[in-house]
Amino acid sequence: MIIGVDEVGRGCLAGPVCVAAVALSSPITGLDDSKKIPAPKRKKLSIEIKQLAEYVGIGWAQPKEVDRHGIVGALRLAAERALAGVNDRATRILLDGNSNYLHDTRVTTIIGGDGLEDCISAASIVAKVARDSYMQAVDALFPQYGFASHVGYGTKAHRLAITTHGPCALHRMSFAPLKTLSYVLN
């Protein structure tokens, strides 16, 4: 079984990283890099992927895990969690990017793979929809940060909110500019 793996949230200041693993059993029309697909179409494709794929796994690493293990270690944890239900059946793992953070001999890294390989594109879409949905939901818990709009990325508005309110429990304290702040977590 060939599994495509991609992540979302690597460069965010807040929120978990999300990794999806997808094995496709039949072609799905419209797959591409999730960043190139409008949000409404991404949501529809994510549903279709989950209905038609042979396997879909989603793994998360929370902000405290990012801080404890670093981003690469957190990506490995999330990917292992995403692959947990199929790991013994995976013959090849196609990983978007140029780094085999899984340290698995079955991995082939593909730069720009989310736009080149359908199973990686599907993983990209599933991960993006899952993480964006999570960040939009937690916006209600931390409305002062605007997570629903920037989903944790370091936008000007997000950085201003951190300066004004200090960090919250979702912020990655090991990431600049947060690691230089002396605030106590809310």
N, C-alpha and C positions, 0 to 999 in steps of 0.2 A: 504494500500500500504506500502510495506517495502522499506525503503530508506537506502542505504549505503552511508556513509560520510567519506571522508579522506582529509587530507591536505598535502601540499607540501610547503617547504620553511621556516619551523618553525625556524631552526637554522642558516639561512643565515645572512650574514652581510649586504646584499643589496637586493633590490627588494621587491615586494609584497609577502604576503602569499596568496596562492590559495587553495580554498576548493571546492571540487566537491561533488555533491549529485547525486546518480544514483539509479533508480528503474529499475530492469531488468524484462522484460516480457517473455523472453525465454533464455535458456542457451547459453553462448558464449564460445567457445573453446579457451583455452590458457590463461585464466585469472589467475593472480597471483599478488603478491606484485610488484608494478611497478619497484622497485629497482632491482628485479631479472630478468627483461625482457630487452633484448637489445633494444636500441633506435629505430631502424627501425621497429621492431615488435611492440613496444609500440605505435608508430604512426599509424600503420595499425589497431591495436586493438582499439585505441581511435576513429578512424573513424567508425569502425564496431559498437562500443558501441553507438555512437551518432545516427547511423542509426537504430539500433535494440531495443534500450532501450525504456521503457515506459516513462521515464523521465530522463533528464540530465540537471543539473543546475551547473553553475560555479560562485563562488563568490570570490571577491578579497578584500584585505585590503592593502592599500598602505603603504610605509615605514613611512610616517608621522602619519598614524593611528596606526601603531605598536608602534611608539615612544609615542604617546599620550595615548593609552589605554593599553599598554603592550602587550606581545605576546598572552596571553590568551584572552584578550579583543578583539584583532584584529582577532583572530581565530573565536570568537563568531560572530563578524560582518560579516566576510567572509562566515561563515556557514549559517547565517541567509539570506544572499544575495543568496547563492546557493539554499537554500530551499524555497525561496520566491514564486516560481511558483507552488509549490506542498504542501506547509506546511499544508494547510487545509485538504488534502487527505492522509497525512502520518499517518499511524497507529502505525508503529514502525520505529525508526531511529537507525540503527546499526552504531556506531561510533568507528573508530579505536583508540585504546589506552586505557588508564585507567582513563581518566578524562572526565566527562560530562561537558565540557565547555559551552554547550548550556543551561544547567540548565533546561532541558525539561524532563518531566516524561516519555515521549515515548522513551527516549534514553536508549539503552543497550550498554555499552562500552565493547569492545573485544580487549584484548591485542593481537597483531599480527593478527588482523582481516583482514588486507589487504592480508594475505596469506590464510585465513580460510573461509571467506564469499565472494561469487562471487560479490555481489553488492558493497562491500567495495573495493574489488580488482578492479572493474570497475571504481569506484570513484578515487582510487589511480592512475590508468593509465590516466584517463582524466585530473586530476589535474596536474600530472607530465608533460604530453605533453603540456598542456596549459602554465604552468609556464616556462618550458624550452624554448618553442617557443618565449614567451615574452622576456625573458632574452637574447636570441640570437638576437632578433630584436633590442633591445635597445643597444646592443653592438656597433652598427653603430653610436649611439649618444655619447657614452663614450668608444671609442676604447682602451684607455689607461688602462682600468681595466680588460679586457679579459673576460667580462661577457659571451661571447659565449662558452667559454670552462668550466668555473667553476660555471656558472649560479648564482653567488652571494654567494656561500659558502666560508668559510674562509680559503681557500687554502694558501699555502706559497706565490704563485705568486700574489694572490689577496691582501694579507696583505702587500706585498712589494709595490704594486701599490698604496695602500692607503698611505703608508709612503712616497712614492715619489711624488704623485700628490695631496694628501689630499682627503677628501671624496667628493662625488658628491651628487646630489639631490636624488639618489636612495639608498643611504646608511642609515642604521638605526642607528641614532646617540645615541640611548639609549643602544646599544649593545657594549660590550667590544670587541675590544679595542677602538672603535670609541668614546665612551663617555668620554674617558680620553684625547682625542685630543683637541687641541685648534684651529683647523682650522675653517675657515669660509666656508660655503657651496659655491660651484661654482655657 
